[in-house]
Each structure stands twice: as C-alpha cells, then as structure tokens.
C-alpha cells in the first residue's frame, strides 16, 4: 500500500465514528471546547493531587515519618532550583534579596492553589493561601510539612541561605488559611505577626505554559515523581510498584467514573476514550507524538517527546499506566490500556494501546490497516478530525461521496 492510499484510508476511517457520535450527541469538536478541557484539566489536577497525598501516606505507613522525610530531603534542593528557575524566567527576578527568596514559592503556589496572596513588608514577606487543592483532597499536616516547609526552605537555601521561611498557620491544622513568613535568620526575635508596613503587594500573575505543559501539572507531577523515587530508595522498585500501582489504578477508576457520569457518551466507544487520553497527553502533559493505528476496537499512540522524561523514573510511568487502566476499565470494563514501550525503560519512544479485551494482541508496528474494512466516508471523517479539510470542504466531499 503506497503512502497516499494509506493516508486516504486512515482519514476515511474516522467518518463512522463521527456519525455514531453525532447520534449520541458527542462531536469531535467537543474535545476542543474550553468547557470540556477545563473540566478534564480540573479532574486531572485533583487526581494527581490525590495520588501525591496517597503515595506520601503509604510511604509513611510503611517506613515511618522520619524515614520518609529523610528520603525526600535529597530531592529538595533540585525542587528549589526548579521553582526558582521557573519564577525567574516568568517574573524577571534577579539577585538574592528578599523578593528573590519570597516570590518563587508564591509563584509556585499560584500554579497549584487558586487563592494565594503575598506582600513584602518592612521586616519580611508574608504569604497567605486561602484555598489549596491538597486541602480539598484531605491532605494531612505531615504532607504539608514535607511539601510546603521543605520546598519553601529549599528555595531560601538556593537563593540566599541567610533567609528562612517560617510557617505560622495551616489549613490542614484547621486554620482559616496557610500563612508563612520569609525573613532573615539574623532576626530570631522578630514578631512574626507584625512585620511593619506593606511596601509591595505582589501582583497576581497567570502562569504561562512551560515546555508545552501546564506549570501546575509540572509541579504536581514533579512531586509524584520525587515521592516515587523516595519510595524506590526506601523499599526498592518491585515493592514500590506492588504498593503504589493499585493506588494509581484506584484513583484512575474514580476519575473514570466521574467522567462517564458527566459524559456517558464515552461508554462503549474505544476511539472516543482514546482521543480523550490523547488530548490529555498532548495539551495538558506536553507529550508529543502521533496516532499510529486506529480502528473501531483499538487506539494506539506513539509518544516521541515527553517533558517528564528528565525527572520521571520507570516506576512512575508504570503508575501512569495503572491510572489509565483504572480510568478506562471504569468507563468500560471491556477496555484495556497498556504501555508497549517506555522511554524511561530505555526505549526510543513510548507506545501505548487502548483496545478491547476481545482483541488478541496489540498490532505490530509494521501492521497495515486492512483495505476491506475501510470506506471513503471513513477516510473523509479522519481528515476532518485531523484538520486536513475544513467543515465546508467536508460537507461538499461527503455530498459527493454519497451520490
């Protein structure tokens, strides 16, 4: 089969999907709507936050709080460098003064929490967090100690070791907000409740995208990765997968149930679920690649670029597989999600497949799509879905093919 014929057949195959989806009320363009993407993004954020909290709690349960915190500490300075680098790049910070020590953590908070404010005063800087996604997924004070105290302290260490960050209030302790103060260590007797007059109110900034991935997810996925590596350090890779993969699958199942309750049209549609994961991978996680094979019962995708590759261990990717598997199974028990290749395991690319259990095995890379199962209308729908033809051209060609 030549390249032109293969491309034409792949384009037409999508028509059957759009016709079926139209009857159920699901259009391909729904994946591009702001409302749908916002819903999926929020669902993914809460799932990752819950994964972080659950992974931390499992570490503490198995190894104790002190051992868990000790395992996390070696990753704190890299976390501090990452937060400082992102804040400096996006806010133009320079030097090693109070603003450079305070604003990076505030910037990071605003990528994760909806309501964080900050002021630089005469005797120090104060930050307030009125709403926190980790509080919404019922994080405990010990998690806040690891995440907030350690990371804010790491930022001070990276920018200027003469500064320190002291936390005075926590939502997880029942306080109405989280509050922290950044000040010089040389002022131990300072009244943390009275830092003098406000000199600067830090303006709210909507964080841009970094490396084609939402910064909020970059931060939360980073914590998931570092928690996973800490678990590997404490218990080894096999035990880590044994404990953490079921957690990821459970949270994925919860996300899938929420999705199908709001959008029941995803049920019994392999390609619609495949497109959903494809959208999450590309637009929310920055994992770039292309669909290699499509049919009514299979969806396979290659990923050749992944921002998480720089800090993700193979054990995290296996948890990701478990998360997607749980999500897909809760949408339709007949679905299976599986990674055939992983870059973190040394492969040149990631390949994942979504298929019905009735399909004996994932297609080989060299497999061609049977010519007998395609129609010109299917090819035309595929071209519309990929943006190769406009809606007007699609209507004209469909009318021509129907004659």
C-alpha positions in Angstrom: 0.0 0.0 0.0 1.5 3.4 -1.0 1.7 6.3 1.4 -1.1 8.3 -0.4 -3.5 5.4 -0.3 -2.7 4.6 3.3 -3.2 8.2 4.4 -6.5 8.4 2.5 -7.7 5.2 4.2 -6.7 6.4 7.6 -8.7 9.7 7.0 -11.9 8.0 5.9 -12.0 5.6 8.8 -13.0 8.3 11.2 -16.3 9.0 9.5 -18.1 6.1 11.1 -17.0 7.4 14.5 -18.4 10.9 13.9 -21.7 9.6 12.6 -22.1 7.4 15.6 -21.1 10.2 17.9 -23.5 12.6 16.3 -26.3 10.2 17.1 -25.2 10.1 20.7 -24.6 13.9 20.9 -20.8 13.7 21.0 -18.9 15.7 18.4 -15.2 15.5 17.7 -15.0 19.3 18.2 -16.3 18.9 21.8 -12.7 17.9 22.7 -11.6 21.4 21.7 -14.2 23.3 23.7 -12.9 25.4 26.6 -15.6 24.0 28.9 -14.7 20.3 28.3 -11.0 20.9 28.5 -11.4 22.9 31.8 -13.4 20.0 33.2 -10.8 17.4 32.3 -7.9 19.6 33.5 -9.6 20.1 36.9 -10.3 16.4 37.1 -6.7 15.5 36.3 -5.3 18.1 38.8 -7.4 16.6 41.6 -6.4 13.1 40.6 -2.6 13.9 40.6 -3.0 15.7 44.0 -4.7 12.7 45.5 -2.0 10.5 44.0 0.6 12.6 45.8 -1.1 12.5 49.1 -1.9 8.8 48.9 1.7 8.0 47.9 3.1 10.0 50.7 0.7 8.4 53.3 1.7 4.9 52.0 5.4 5.8 52.4 4.8 7.0 56.0 2.7 3.9 56.8 5.4 1.5 55.5 8.6 3.3 56.6 7.6 5.9 59.3 7.5 9.7 59.1 11.2 10.4 59.9 12.5 7.9 57.3 10.1 9.3 54.7 11.1 12.9 55.3 14.8 11.8 55.2 14.3 10.1 51.9 12.6 13.2 50.4 15.3 15.6 51.6 17.9 14.9 48.9 15.3 15.9 46.3 14.5 19.3 47.9 17.4 21.3 46.5 16.6 20.2 42.9 13.0 21.2 43.7 14.2 24.6 44.9 16.3 25.1 41.8 13.3 24.2 39.6 10.9 26.6 41.4 13.4 29.5 41.3 14.2 28.9 37.7 10.5 29.0 36.6 9.8 32.1 38.7 12.9 33.9 37.5 12.0 33.1 33.9 8.4 34.2 34.1 8.7 37.1 36.5 12.1 38.6 35.7 13.6 38.1 39.2 17.2 38.9 39.8 19.6 38.9 42.8 19.4 37.3 46.2 17.3 39.8 48.1 14.0 39.2 50.0 11.9 39.4 46.8 14.0 36.7 45.1 13.7 34.4 48.1 9.9 35.0 48.6 8.3 35.3 45.2 9.4 31.9 43.7 7.4 30.0 46.2 4.4 32.3 45.9 4.6 31.9 42.1 4.6 28.1 42.5 1.6 28.2 44.9 -0.4 30.2 42.3 0.2 27.4 39.8 -1.4 24.9 42.2 -3.7 26.8 44.5 -6.5 29.1 43.4 -6.1 31.8 46.0 -2.6 32.8 47.2 -1.6 36.4 48.0 1.7 37.9 49.0 3.1 41.2 50.5 6.7 42.4 51.1 6.8 44.4 54.3 9.5 46.3 56.2 10.7 43.4 58.2 10.0 40.5 55.9 7.5 39.0 53.4 4.2 37.3 54.2 2.2 34.8 52.1 -1.4 33.7 52.6 -3.1 30.7 51.0 -6.9 30.7 51.3 -7.6 27.7 49.1 -5.5 24.6 48.4 -6.1 21.7 46.1 -4.3 19.4 48.6 -6.6 20.5 51.4 -9.5 19.6 49.1 -8.2 16.1 48.7 -7.8 15.8 52.5 -4.0 16.1 52.9 -2.8 15.8 56.5 -0.4 18.1 58.3 2.6 15.8 57.8 2.1 16.1 54.0 2.2 19.9 54.3 5.3 19.6 56.3 7.1 17.7 53.5 5.7 19.7 50.6 5.4 23.3 51.9 8.0 23.6 54.6 10.7 21.6 52.8 10.2 23.2 49.4 10.0 26.8 50.7 13.1 26.2 52.8 14.9 24.8 49.7 14.1 28.0 47.8 15.7 30.1 50.5 18.7 27.8 50.5 19.1 28.2 46.7 18.5 32.0 46.6 20.2 33.1 49.8 21.0 30.9 52.8 20.7 33.9 55.0 16.9 33.8 54.6 14.4 31.3 56.2 10.7 30.5 55.8 8.6 30.0 58.9 5.0 28.7 58.7 2.6 30.1 61.3 -0.8 28.7 60.1 -2.0 25.7 58.1 -5.4 24.8 56.6 -4.8 21.2 57.4 -4.5 22.2 61.1 -7.9 23.7 61.0 -6.7 27.3 60.5 -8.7 29.6 58.1 -5.6 29.9 55.8 -2.0 28.9 55.4 0.4 31.7 56.4 4.2 31.8 56.1 6.9 34.4 56.6 10.2 34.8 54.8 12.8 36.7 56.8 16.5 36.9 57.6 17.8 34.3 60.0 19.6 37.1 61.9 16.3 38.3 63.3 15.3 35.4 65.6 13.2 37.5 68.0 11.1 39.2 65.3 7.4 39.4 65.9 6.0 37.3 63.0 2.6 38.8 63.4 3.9 42.4 62.9 6.2 42.8 60.0 5.7 46.5 59.6 4.1 48.5 56.8 3.4 46.9 53.4 6.0 48.0 50.8 4.8 45.9 47.8 1.8 43.8 47.1 2.9 41.1 44.7 0.5 41.2 41.7 -1.3 38.1 40.6 0.1 36.5 37.5 -1.5 33.8 35.4 1.4 31.4 34.9 2.2 30.7 31.2 2.9 27.2 29.9 6.4 25.7 30.3 7.7 23.2 27.8 4.1 22.8 26.4 2.9 21.5 29.8 0.8 23.4 32.3 3.2 24.6 35.1 0.7 23.4 37.7 0.8 19.9 36.4 4.6 20.1 36.0 4.8 20.9 39.7 2.4 18.2 40.9 3.8 15.6 38.5 7.3 16.5 39.8 6.2 15.8 43.4 4.7 12.5 42.2 8.0 11.6 40.7 10.0 12.6 43.7 7.7 10.7 46.0 8.1 7.6 43.8 11.9 7.9 43.8 11.8 8.2 47.6 9.8 5.0 47.7 12.3 3.3 45.5 15.1 4.5 47.7 13.3 3.1 50.8 11.7 -0.1 49.5 13.2 -0.9 46.1 11.4 -0.8 42.7 9.4 -4.1 43.0 7.9 -3.2 46.4 7.2 0.3 45.2 5.2 -1.0 42.2 3.4 -3.5 44.4 2.1 -0.8 46.7 1.7 2.3 44.5 0.2 0.9 41.3 -3.0 -0.3 43.0 -3.4 3.3 44.4 -2.9 4.8 41.0 -5.5 2.4 39.5 -8.0 3.1 42.2 -7.7 6.9 41.7 -7.9 6.4 37.9 -11.0 4.4 38.4 -12.5 7.2 40.5 -11.7 9.7 37.7 -13.2 7.5 35.0 -16.4 7.1 37.0 -16.7 10.9 37.4 -16.1 11.4 33.7 -18.6 8.9 32.5 -21.3 10.2 34.9 -20.9 13.7 33.3 -20.2 12.4 29.8 -22.0 9.0 29.4 -21.3 9.1 25.6 -17.7 7.9 26.3 -19.0 4.5 27.3 -18.7 1.7 24.7 -16.5 3.9 22.4 -12.9 3.0 22.2 -11.9 5.8 19.9 -13.6 8.5 22.0 -11.7 7.3 25.1 -8.5 7.1 23.1 -9.0 10.6 21.9 -9.6 11.8 25.5 -6.3 10.3 26.6 -4.6 11.7 23.5 -5.9 15.1 24.4 -4.6 14.9 28.0 -1.2 13.7 26.8 -0.7 16.4 24.2 -2.4 19.5 25.5 -2.1 19.0 29.3 1.1 17.0 29.7 3.0 18.1 26.7 3.7 14.5 25.5 4.0 14.9 21.7 3.7 12.2 19.1 1.2 10.8 16.6 -1.6 8.2 16.3 -0.1 5.2 14.6 -3.2 2.9 14.2 -7.0 3.4 14.6 -9.9 1.0 14.3 -13.3 0.6 16.0 -11.7 -1.6 18.7 -8.2 -0.2 19.1 -6.4 3.1 19.6 -2.6 3.1 19.6 -0.3 6.1 20.0 3.4 6.8 19.8 5.0 9.4 22.1 8.3 10.8 21.0 8.7 13.9 23.2 7.9 14.0 26.9 8.8 16.9 29.3 8.6 14.5 32.2 11.4 12.3 30.8 14.0 14.5 32.6 12.7 13.6 36.1 10.4 10.5 35.8 11.6 7.1 36.8 10.2 3.9 35.1 8.1 3.2 38.3 6.2 6.5 37.8 5.3 5.5 34.2 4.1 2.2 35.4 1.8 4.0 37.8 0.6 6.2 35.0 -0.3 3.0 33.1 -2.2 1.8 36.1 -4.0 5.1 36.4 -5.2 5.0 32.8 -6.1 1.3 33.1 -8.3 2.1 36.1 -9.9 5.0 34.3 -10.6 3.0 31.1 -11.9 0.0 33.0 -14.4 2.1 35.0 -15.6 3.7 31.7 -16.0 0.3 30.0 -14.9 -3.0 31.7 -14.0 -4.4 28.3 -11.3 -1.9 27.7 -7.5 -2.4 28.3 -4.8 0.2 28.5 -1.2 -0.9 28.1 2.3 0.5 27.5 4.2 -1.5 24.9 7.3 0.7 25.1 8.5 3.3 27.6 11.3 5.8 27.1 12.1 5.7 30.9 12.8 2.0 30.4 15.3 2.7 27.7 13.1 2.5 24.6 13.4 5.1 21.9 9.7 6.1 22.3 6.6 5.4 24.3 3.8 3.4 22.7 0.5 2.8 24.4 -2.5 1.0 23.2 -6.2 1.1 24.2 -8.1 -1.9 23.0 -11.0 -4.2 23.7 -10.1 -7.4 25.6 -11.5 -9.4 22.6 -8.6 -8.2 20.5 -5.9 -10.8 20.9 -2.8 -8.6 20.8 -1.8 -5.0 20.1 -0.9 -4.5 16.4 2.7 -4.7 15.4 4.4 -1.5 14.3 4.5 -2.6 10.7 0.9 -3.7 10.5 -1.2 -2.2 7.7 -4.9 -1.4 8.0 -7.0 -3.9 6.0 -8.3 -2.3 2.9 -11.6 -4.2 3.1 -12.7 -2.6 6.4 -12.5 1.0 5.1 -14.8 3.2 3.1 -14.2 6.6 1.5 -16.5 8.3 4.1 -14.4 7.0 6.9 -11.3 8.5 5.4 -13.0 11.8 5.0 -14.0 11.9 8.6 -10.5 11.2 9.6 -9.3 14.1 7.5 -11.9 16.4 9.2 -10.8 15.2 12.7 -7.1 15.9 11.9 -7.9 19.3 10.4 -6.8 18.4 6.9 -10.1 19.6 5.5 -12.5 22.4 6.6 -16.1 21.8 7.7 -17.3 23.3 4.4 -14.9 21.0 2.3 -16.1 18.1 4.4 -19.7 18.7 3.6 -19.0 19.1 -0.1 -17.0 15.9 -0.3 -19.5 14.0 1.8 -22.3 15.0 -0.5 -20.1 13.9 -3.5 -19.3 10.6 -2.0 -23.0 9.9 -1.1 -24.1 10.2 -4.7 
